[in-house]
Amino acid sequence: METDIIPTPTRAQLDRIVSLVTDGLDSPNSKVMYKKALDDFLSWYQDQGNPGLIKATIQAYKVHLQGLDYAPATINQKLTAVRRLVAEAVDNQLIDPLVLVGVQRVKGVKISGERLGNWLTLKEAQKLLETPDITSLKGLRDRAVLAVMLGGGLRRSEVAGLHFSHIQQRDGRWVVSDLTGKGGRVRSVPIPAWAKQAIDEWTTSANISDGSIFRSVNKGERVGNSITSQAIQDLVKEHAKQAGFTLSAHDLRRTFAHLARKGGAELEQIQLTLGHASIKTTERYLGMKQNISCAPCDVIRLHLE
């Protein structure tokens, strides 16, 4: 008796499956995250000679990710995206359903303990904010981006999606109004006067007053129509490097939380600003279970002669 053999999906078919996976997600942030994770996987997959979406391949990819020194949570997120890709391929009859059973048996990486993450002190944050060259359009834009992230704790995808209609006055102050964040949660984010000033100086110099606030700027200082989430990440890393730091865009979100808490802001208000569904997530951002500023070692009265 002959058995039907389903061939390995082509790259064009897999690209179509990636679109189906992202189209099935509600959160814009999740769409970006899954798209990036699956693009990275397919790039690696192609370099390996398209070995097939089987358990051994996914296991090998897991080992590859571990070799890149990703955090366990990041590896598990990427593996979740790949499993969803395989499931969608099965639903579209591109691979045998039994393959999915094997792929689902690839375990995630065990998370031991809790990573503190990375954030800036007040002095370091001020230095970063002053790094862009504001004699140029790009510098004014970059400073405004950094100001919104440090002053409001927005995600890079949220910054990339900001429109003029989001910036409104409420109770005598400026807020980013009706912002749709992770999980489709809608919130309003108060921003400090200096962040609004940075936005105004950028938009006035760029001669824009509607649509997207943050846009691409080419070498001839020609302003585009929008900016990508990856471009936000790149400019943060660029200026952080100039300032002598190593950090990502998300570290500015954590910096906002730490500076706000140290300044006396209530934990619940920080949670609302960040758009966290659970206050425990906010506590993790702040490392509240482990007090680094006042640690047990500080009360040990030993010293060196």
C-alpha positions in Angstrom: 0.0 0.0 0.0 1.4 3.4 -1.0 1.6 6.3 1.5 1.1 9.9 0.4 4.2 11.9 1.1 3.7 15.6 1.7 6.7 17.5 0.4 8.6 20.1 2.5 6.9 23.5 2.1 8.6 26.0 -0.2 9.8 29.4 1.1 7.0 31.1 -0.6 4.5 28.9 1.1 6.2 29.5 4.5 6.1 33.2 3.9 2.3 32.9 3.3 2.0 30.9 6.6 3.9 33.6 8.5 1.2 36.1 7.2 -1.6 33.8 8.4 0.0 33.5 11.8 0.4 37.3 12.3 -3.0 38.0 10.8 -4.5 35.8 13.5 -3.1 37.9 16.3 -5.0 40.8 17.8 -2.2 42.9 19.4 -0.1 45.0 17.1 2.8 44.4 19.4 2.4 40.6 19.2 2.2 40.9 15.4 5.6 42.7 15.3 7.1 40.2 17.8 5.9 37.1 16.0 6.9 38.5 12.6 10.4 39.2 13.8 10.7 35.8 15.5 9.5 33.9 12.4 11.7 35.9 10.0 14.7 35.1 12.1 13.7 31.4 12.2 13.2 31.2 8.4 16.5 32.9 7.8 18.3 30.3 9.9 16.1 27.5 8.4 17.2 28.5 4.9 20.9 28.6 5.9 20.5 25.1 7.1 19.2 23.9 3.7 15.5 23.8 4.5 15.7 20.6 6.5 11.9 20.4 7.1 9.7 21.5 9.9 10.3 18.5 12.1 11.1 18.0 15.7 14.9 17.6 15.1 14.9 20.9 13.2 13.1 22.8 16.0 15.4 21.2 18.6 18.4 22.3 16.6 17.0 25.8 16.4 16.5 25.9 20.2 20.2 25.0 20.6 21.1 27.7 18.1 19.2 30.3 20.2 20.9 29.1 23.4 24.2 29.7 21.7 23.3 33.3 21.1 22.9 33.9 24.8 19.3 34.9 24.7 17.4 35.0 28.0 15.3 31.8 28.6 12.0 33.9 28.3 13.1 35.2 24.9 14.0 31.8 23.6 10.6 30.4 24.8 8.8 33.3 23.0 10.6 32.5 19.8 9.9 28.8 20.1 6.2 29.5 20.7 6.1 31.5 17.5 7.7 28.6 15.6 5.3 26.1 17.1 2.4 28.3 15.9 4.0 28.4 12.4 4.1 24.6 12.3 0.5 24.4 13.5 -0.7 26.8 10.8 1.2 24.8 8.2 -0.6 21.6 9.4 -4.0 23.5 9.2 -3.2 24.4 5.6 -2.2 20.8 4.7 1.4 21.7 4.0 2.9 19.1 6.4 1.7 15.9 8.1 -0.3 16.5 11.3 1.9 13.9 13.1 4.9 16.3 12.6 3.2 18.8 14.9 3.0 16.2 17.7 6.7 15.9 17.6 7.4 19.6 17.4 5.2 20.2 20.4 7.4 17.9 22.4 10.3 20.3 22.1 10.5 21.7 25.6 11.2 25.4 26.3 14.1 26.5 28.3 13.7 26.4 32.1 13.6 29.8 33.7 15.6 29.9 36.9 15.4 32.9 39.1 14.5 36.4 37.8 16.7 38.6 35.6 17.1 42.2 36.9 17.2 43.7 33.5 18.9 46.9 32.6 18.1 50.5 33.4 19.7 53.9 33.7 20.3 56.2 36.7 18.8 59.7 36.6 22.3 61.1 35.7 22.7 58.5 32.9 19.2 59.1 31.5 20.0 62.8 31.4 23.2 62.2 29.5 21.4 60.0 27.0 18.7 62.6 26.5 21.4 65.2 25.7 23.3 62.9 23.3 21.5 63.7 20.0 22.8 66.6 17.9 19.8 68.9 17.9 21.2 71.1 15.2 19.9 68.5 12.7 16.4 67.2 12.0 17.4 63.7 12.8 18.8 64.8 16.1 15.6 66.7 17.0 13.6 63.6 16.1 15.8 61.3 18.1 15.7 63.5 21.1 11.9 63.6 21.0 11.8 59.8 20.7 14.1 59.4 23.7 12.1 62.0 25.7 8.8 60.2 25.1 10.3 56.8 26.0 12.0 58.1 29.2 9.2 60.4 30.2 6.3 58.1 29.4 7.6 54.5 29.4 6.1 53.7 25.9 7.1 50.6 24.0 9.0 51.2 20.8 6.1 49.9 18.7 3.8 52.4 20.5 6.3 55.2 19.8 6.4 54.2 16.1 2.6 54.3 15.9 2.1 57.7 17.6 -0.1 60.2 15.8 -0.8 63.8 16.4 -4.3 62.8 17.4 -2.9 60.9 20.4 -1.4 64.1 22.0 -4.1 65.8 23.9 -4.6 67.9 27.1 -6.4 66.3 30.1 -6.8 68.1 33.4 -4.4 70.8 32.4 -1.6 68.5 31.3 -0.4 66.7 28.2 -1.2 63.0 27.7 -0.8 60.4 25.0 -4.6 59.6 24.8 -6.3 56.4 24.0 -3.1 54.5 23.2 -3.7 50.8 22.2 -0.9 48.7 23.7 -0.1 45.0 24.3 -3.1 42.7 24.5 -5.3 45.4 23.0 -5.4 47.3 26.3 -6.2 51.0 25.8 -4.7 53.5 28.2 -3.8 57.2 28.4 -0.2 58.1 29.3 0.7 61.4 31.0 3.9 62.9 29.6 6.1 65.6 31.2 6.3 69.1 29.7 9.8 68.6 28.6 8.8 65.6 26.5 6.0 67.7 24.8 8.5 70.4 24.2 10.9 67.9 22.5 8.0 66.7 20.3 7.0 70.3 19.4 10.6 71.3 18.5 10.9 68.2 16.2 7.5 68.6 14.5 7.9 72.4 14.0 11.4 72.0 12.4 10.1 69.1 10.3 7.0 71.1 9.2 4.5 68.4 10.0 1.3 68.7 11.9 -0.8 65.7 11.2 -0.5 61.9 10.7 2.5 60.1 12.3 4.6 62.1 14.7 7.8 60.2 14.3 9.1 59.6 10.7 12.2 58.6 8.9 14.8 61.2 8.0 17.3 60.5 5.2 20.8 61.9 4.9 19.4 64.9 2.9 17.1 65.6 5.9 14.1 64.7 3.8 11.3 63.6 6.1 9.3 60.4 5.3 5.7 59.4 6.2 6.4 57.0 9.1 9.0 55.1 11.1 9.4 51.4 12.0 9.7 49.9 15.4 13.1 48.5 14.4 14.3 52.1 13.5 13.3 53.1 17.0 15.4 50.3 18.4 18.4 51.2 16.2 18.4 54.9 17.2 18.2 54.1 20.9 21.2 51.8 20.5 23.0 54.4 18.4 22.7 57.1 21.0 23.3 54.7 24.0 26.6 53.7 22.4 27.6 57.4 22.0 26.8 57.9 25.6 28.8 54.9 26.6 25.9 52.6 27.5 24.8 49.2 26.3 21.0 49.0 26.3 17.9 48.4 24.1 14.7 50.4 23.6 12.9 48.3 26.2 15.5 49.3 28.8 14.2 52.9 28.5 10.8 51.6 29.5 12.3 50.0 32.6 14.3 53.2 33.3 11.1 55.1 33.3 9.6 52.8 35.9 12.7 52.9 38.1 13.0 56.7 38.0 9.3 57.2 38.6 9.3 54.9 41.6 12.5 56.5 43.1 10.8 59.9 42.6 7.9 58.7 44.8 5.3 57.7 42.2 2.7 55.1 43.4 3.2 51.6 42.1 -0.4 51.4 40.9 0.0 54.6 38.8 3.2 53.2 37.3 1.3 50.1 36.4 -1.4 52.1 34.7 1.1 54.2 32.7 3.0 51.1 31.5 -0.2 49.3 30.6 0.6 46.2 32.6 -2.4 43.8 33.1 -0.9 42.7 36.4 0.9 44.7 39.1 3.2 41.7 39.5 4.7 42.6 36.1 5.4 46.1 37.3 7.0 44.7 40.4 9.3 42.6 38.3 10.3 45.7 36.3 11.2 47.4 39.6 12.9 44.3 41.1 10.8 44.8 44.2 11.4 41.4 45.5 15.1 42.2 45.6 16.2 45.6 46.9 19.5 46.5 45.1 19.7 50.0 46.6 19.5 48.7 50.2 20.9 45.2 50.1 21.7 42.7 52.9 25.4 43.1 52.2 25.2 46.8 53.3 24.7 45.9 56.9 27.7 43.6 57.1 30.3 45.7 59.0 33.5 44.3 57.5 36.1 46.4 55.8 39.5 46.2 54.2 42.6 47.8 55.9 
